Amino acid sequence: VQFVESGGGLVQPGGSLRLSCAASGFTFSSYAMRWYRQAPGKERELVAHISNTGGYTNYADSVKGRFTISRDNRMNTVYLQMNSLKPGDTAVYYCTRASGNYWGQGTQVTVSS
C-alpha cells in the first residue's frame, strides 16, 4: 500500500491549492479515503473523508465550506481542493485510506504573507 501526495506549496492568505494523492497497492475503489494534516507541535487531525464511491463526504468544522474532497477511481487518485486558505491551515497534509495504518510522505502547505 502506497500513497504519494503532491500539490503543496507556499500560498498567501485567501489563496487556493489543490492537493493530489496517488494510491497504489490495493483496490482503490473499495475503500473510503481521508485527508489528515499535522501542524508543528500538534496532533495529526482528520480534515476530510470521502466514501469509496464518492457519494458521501465529511469535513472537520475548521475547513467546512472552504475545502472539498473528491476522487477519481479510474486514476486511483484522491484530491483536496483548498480555498480561502488561512495561516492556521499551515501543516503537512497526508492522505490515507479509512482502514489500516498506511502513510505517505505528505505534502507541506504553508499559508503566509
N, C-alpha and C positions, 0 to 999 in steps of 0.2 A: 504494500500500500504506500503510495507516494503522493504528495501534494506539492505543487510548485506555484507559489504566489508571485504576482508581479503587478506593476502599475502604481506603486507608491512613489512618494517624492515630496518635495517642498512646495507648499501652496500657501497663498495669502488667505487670511480670514475671509470667509464668504465665497471662496473658490470651490472648485469641484475636482474630484478624482474618480476614476473608475478602476477598481481592483479586479484582477482576474486570478483564477486558481485552476490550474490544470491537474486533474486527478488521474491516477492510473493504478493498476494492480487489483482492482475489484470491479464488480458490476455496478457502475456509477448510477444507473437509472433505478437501482433497487434501494438506494439509501438517501435519507434526508441529509442535508448538508448544513453546515454552520460557519459563520464568521465570528471569530473572537478577536479581542485586542488586549494588549498589555502595555500599560504606560510604565515609565521608570518608577520603581519603588511601589508599584501597585499589583494587586492580584489580577490574573487574567480574567476578563469578563466576556460573557456572551453578548454579541452585538445583534446578530440576526440569524434566523433559522428558516429553511425552506424545505418543504416536503419533497419526496422523491419525484413526484410528477410536476412540482412547481405550483400546485394548486393552493397550497397553504403557506403563508409566511407569517413570521412574528418577529418583533423588534424590541430591543431594550428601550425603555422610556426615553433615555437620553438621546436617542437617534431617530425616534419615530417621527415621520414626516420629512426627514432630511435624507435618510439612506434607503436604498432599495436593493434587495437581494433578488437575483434571478439565476437561472441555469439553462444550459443547453445540453441536453442529454445525448445529442448526436456528437458533440465535441468533447464530452466528459469535462465540462468546464462550468464553474460557478463564478458569478460576478457580484460585486458590491459597488453600486453607484452611490457616491457620497457627494451631496450638495450642501451648500451653506455651511461649509466647514468652519469649526471653531478651534481655538487653541487647545481646548480640552479634548479634542479628538486626536491629538498627537499621541501616537502609540505604534507598536509593531502589530500588524494585523496578520492573523492566521486563519486559514480555512481548514476544516476537518469534516469528517462525516459524523453523524449524530451518535453513532455507536463505535466503540473502540477507542483507543488512545494513540492516535497517529498524528504527528505534527510535522509540518514543513518548516522551512527556514524563516518564513514570514516575510512581510514587506513593510518597510518603515514609511510611516506617514507623519509628516511634520507640518503643522499649521502655524505659521508665524509671519509677521510683517517685517 
